[in-house]
């Protein structure tokens, strides 16, 4: 089954397509992607993950065509913009 995985760093965006077995989970996709070896800052115990912008648990099964996403934490010094009305 074909799925995608996405991860973004401040200076790079990674998108990969993977062929995984039926019944694979979000965790399986992340592990199969090789991203954990390439980007040691990814910690699946602390980084949130999701499918198409919706937070998901690591044990959630993926479906054909899903895009698994690994989210970075927001830096505490990031500036926030207020929406002014």
TADAKA-V543366 format. One record per residue. SS is DSSP state (2 for helix, 1 for strand, 0 for the rest). Layout:
BEGIN
[[SS] [SS]]
END
This chain:
BEGIN
[[0] [1] [1] [1] [1] [1] [1] [1] [1] [0] [0] [1] [1] [1] [1] [1] [1] [1] [1] [0] [0] [0] [0] [0] [1] [2] [2] [2] [2] [2] [2] [2] [2] [0] [2] [2] [2] [2] [0] [0] [0] [0] [0] [0] [0] [0] [0] [0] [1] [1] [1] [0] [0] [1] [1] [1] [0] [0] [0] [0] [1] [0] [0] [0] [0] [0] [1] [1] [1] [1] [0] [0] [0] [0] [0] [0] [0] [0] [0] [0] [0] [0] [0] [0] [0]]
END
